[in-house]
Amino acid sequence: MSTERHAVDPDEVARRWRSRGFSCEVWVDPPGRCWEDFVHATDELVMVLEGQMEFEVEGHVHHPRPGEELLIPAGARHSARNIGLTTARWLYGYKER
């Protein structure tokens, strides 16, 4: 039995992100869900909890594994896609001003 799906503690990640000035929320996407061409005025952090997500930031494609953090800089055009066959759960947070 795999323990990968329990490898990331969302509460611990939220504590760490908040200590760095970021919010932290859980998002759930069904297979095939795409969020295209977003731009935010503040930095954003994302971290996959389970599933297979693809993040494209200014034309660079990233496939973070569960537990790997990705920083999306303020002003960067980006997209998020669930490229897996199962539901994806991931964390996102914005730099608080």
C-alpha positions as CSV (number, residue, x, y, z in Angstrom):
1,M,0.0,0.0,0.0
2,S,1.4,3.4,-1.0
3,T,1.7,6.1,1.6
4,E,2.4,8.9,-1.0
5,R,-1.1,10.3,-0.6
6,H,-0.5,11.0,3.1
7,A,3.1,12.3,2.6
8,V,2.1,16.0,2.7
9,D,0.5,17.5,5.8
10,P,-1.7,20.4,4.5
11,D,-1.9,21.9,8.0
12,E,1.9,22.0,8.3
13,V,2.3,23.5,4.8
14,A,-0.3,26.1,5.8
15,R,1.7,27.0,8.9
16,R,4.9,27.3,6.9
17,W,3.3,29.4,4.2
18,R,1.6,31.7,6.7
19,S,4.9,32.3,8.4
20,R,6.2,33.5,5.0
21,G,3.2,35.8,4.5
22,F,1.1,33.6,2.2
23,S,-2.4,32.4,2.5
24,C,-3.1,28.6,2.0
25,E,-6.2,27.0,0.6
26,V,-7.0,23.6,-0.9
27,W,-8.3,23.3,-4.4
28,V,-9.8,20.1,-6.0
29,D,-10.0,19.6,-9.8
30,P,-11.5,16.7,-11.7
31,P,-9.6,15.0,-14.5
32,G,-9.2,17.3,-17.5
33,R,-9.9,20.5,-15.7
34,C,-8.0,23.5,-17.0
35,W,-7.5,27.0,-15.7
36,E,-5.9,29.0,-18.5
37,D,-4.0,32.3,-18.7
38,F,-4.3,33.8,-15.3
39,V,-2.2,36.8,-14.1
40,H,-2.2,38.0,-10.4
41,A,-0.8,41.2,-8.9
42,T,0.9,39.2,-6.2
43,D,3.2,36.1,-5.9
44,E,1.4,32.7,-5.7
45,L,2.6,29.4,-4.3
46,V,1.2,26.0,-5.4
47,M,1.8,22.5,-4.1
48,V,0.2,19.3,-5.4
49,L,-1.2,17.0,-2.6
50,E,-2.4,14.2,-4.9
51,G,-2.9,13.7,-8.6
52,Q,-1.1,14.9,-11.6
53,M,-1.1,18.7,-12.2
54,E,0.7,20.7,-14.9
55,F,1.5,24.3,-14.3
56,E,2.6,26.5,-17.2
57,V,4.3,29.7,-16.1
58,E,5.3,32.2,-18.9
59,G,5.7,29.3,-21.3
60,H,7.7,27.0,-19.0
61,V,5.9,23.8,-18.2
62,H,6.2,22.3,-14.7
63,H,5.0,18.9,-13.4
64,P,5.6,19.1,-9.6
65,R,5.3,15.9,-7.6
66,P,3.3,15.9,-4.4
67,G,5.0,18.0,-1.8
68,E,7.0,20.1,-4.3
69,E,6.4,23.8,-4.0
70,L,6.2,26.1,-7.1
71,L,6.4,29.9,-6.9
72,I,4.5,31.8,-9.5
73,P,5.8,35.3,-9.5
74,A,3.5,38.3,-9.5
75,G,2.5,39.4,-13.1
76,A,3.4,36.0,-14.6
77,R,0.9,34.6,-17.0
78,H,0.1,31.0,-15.9
79,S,-2.2,28.1,-16.3
80,A,-3.0,25.0,-14.2
81,R,-4.2,21.7,-15.7
82,N,-5.2,18.3,-14.2
83,I,-3.5,16.0,-16.7
84,G,-4.2,12.9,-14.7
85,L,-6.9,10.3,-14.8
86,T,-8.0,11.0,-11.2
87,T,-9.1,13.9,-9.1
88,A,-6.2,16.3,-8.2
89,R,-6.0,18.1,-4.8
90,W,-3.6,21.0,-4.5
91,L,-2.7,23.9,-2.3
92,Y,-2.5,27.5,-3.5
93,G,-1.7,30.7,-1.6
94,Y,-1.2,34.3,-2.4
95,K,1.4,36.6,-0.9
96,E,-0.6,38.8,1.6
97,R,0.2,42.5,1.4
